[in-house]
Every structure is written in C-alpha cells, then in structure tokens.
Amino acid sequence: MGSWSSTVKVIHSGDGRLQEFRQPIRACHVLSGHPAAFLCSSDTMFVGCHVPQLPGNEELQMGQIYFVMPLSKSNNRLSLQELCSLAIKAGSALQSKA
C-alpha cells in the first residue's frame, strides 16, 4: 500500500469496505453508484454535531479518510456510539489493507 498520504481513503459506513484512490477525485465521482448517500470527512465528525456533507464538486484530499453515509443520517446528530462504530470499521478496513 504506499505511504499513508499517497491515497484518498473512503470507508463505506454500511459494510466497512475501504476504497482507495491514488489520485485526487471529486466527491460526486465517489458517490456515482450511491444515489442515497453522501460523503463526509472524518476530520469534521464530532459527537453531538450534524455530519457535514461534502459538496459534490469538492476534491478529496490525499491522506484523508472519508465516509460514505446514508442520506437518512444527514439530519441526525452523531452519537458517541455511532462515531465509535465508524472508527472501528475504519480501523479494521485499514488494518486488513496493511
């Protein structure tokens, strides 16, 4: 797998699947097969806050982790349990890739 910063990492919140992109990619391209989902950056996810959706034209940054989330979660506040679950899925996906 190269160095940490050499790819964009996208974790699917439903099944924990990891996608890696070796070049910059826009959010809309990642979501093209997921019409009922949105993309968010792990850096902007906090307990008790709404999960901010990335605009479709935003370019994902190398070395960052993003989550594909169902649209049903877009108006909910993120609970500690949900955030921990996402962290576990991300950790498992990244470890299995290493």
C-alpha positions as CSV (number, residue, x, y, z in Angstrom):
1,M,0.0,0.0,0.0
2,G,2.4,3.0,-0.2
3,S,2.7,5.7,2.3
4,W,-0.4,6.9,4.3
5,S,-0.6,10.2,2.4
6,S,-0.4,8.7,-1.1
7,T,-4.1,7.8,-1.3
8,V,-7.5,9.1,-0.6
9,K,-9.3,6.6,1.7
10,V,-13.1,6.1,1.6
11,I,-14.8,3.9,4.1
12,H,-18.4,2.7,3.4
13,S,-20.3,3.1,6.7
14,G,-22.7,0.2,6.0
15,D,-20.3,-2.6,5.3
16,G,-16.9,-1.1,6.3
17,R,-15.5,-1.6,2.8
18,L,-12.4,0.5,2.0
19,Q,-11.8,2.2,-1.4
20,E,-8.5,3.9,-2.1
21,F,-7.8,6.4,-4.8
22,R,-4.3,7.1,-5.9
23,Q,-5.1,10.4,-7.5
24,P,-7.4,13.3,-6.4
25,I,-11.0,12.6,-7.1
26,R,-14.2,14.6,-6.6
27,A,-16.9,13.6,-4.1
28,C,-19.5,13.2,-6.9
29,H,-17.4,10.6,-8.6
30,V,-17.1,8.5,-5.5
31,L,-20.8,8.7,-4.9
32,S,-21.8,8.0,-8.6
33,G,-23.0,4.5,-7.7
34,H,-24.6,5.5,-4.4
35,P,-27.6,7.8,-5.0
36,A,-28.9,7.6,-1.5
37,A,-25.7,8.5,0.2
38,F,-23.4,11.5,1.0
39,L,-19.7,11.8,1.7
40,C,-18.1,13.4,4.8
41,S,-14.6,13.9,6.0
42,S,-13.5,12.2,9.2
43,D,-12.0,15.5,10.3
44,T,-15.4,17.1,10.6
45,M,-17.2,14.4,12.5
46,F,-17.9,15.2,16.2
47,V,-20.2,13.7,18.8
48,G,-23.4,15.7,19.1
49,C,-23.0,17.5,15.8
50,H,-24.6,17.0,12.4
51,V,-22.4,15.3,9.9
52,P,-21.4,17.9,7.3
53,Q,-21.9,16.8,3.7
54,L,-19.2,17.4,1.3
55,P,-20.3,19.3,-1.9
56,G,-20.2,17.1,-5.0
57,N,-17.6,19.2,-6.7
58,E,-15.2,19.1,-3.7
59,E,-11.9,17.4,-4.4
60,L,-10.9,14.8,-1.8
61,Q,-7.5,15.3,-0.2
62,M,-4.7,12.8,-0.3
63,G,-4.0,11.2,3.1
64,Q,-7.5,11.9,4.4
65,I,-10.3,9.4,5.4
66,Y,-13.8,9.9,4.2
67,F,-17.0,8.1,5.0
68,V,-19.9,7.3,2.7
69,M,-23.0,7.8,4.8
70,P,-26.7,7.1,4.1
71,L,-28.8,10.2,3.4
72,S,-31.0,9.1,6.3
73,K,-28.2,10.1,8.7
74,S,-27.8,13.6,7.2
75,N,-30.2,15.4,9.6
76,N,-29.2,13.4,12.7
77,R,-26.6,14.4,15.3
78,L,-23.7,11.9,15.6
79,S,-23.8,9.9,18.8
80,L,-20.7,8.6,20.6
81,Q,-21.8,5.0,19.7
82,E,-22.0,5.8,16.0
83,L,-18.7,7.6,16.0
84,C,-17.0,4.7,17.8
85,S,-18.6,2.2,15.3
86,L,-17.3,4.2,12.4
87,A,-13.8,4.4,14.0
88,I,-13.8,0.6,14.4
89,K,-14.9,0.0,10.8
90,A,-12.2,2.3,9.6
91,G,-9.5,0.7,11.8
92,S,-10.5,-2.8,10.6
93,A,-10.5,-1.8,7.0
94,L,-7.1,0.0,7.2
95,Q,-5.6,-2.9,9.1
96,S,-6.8,-5.5,6.7
97,K,-5.3,-3.5,3.8
98,A,-1.9,-3.1,5.5
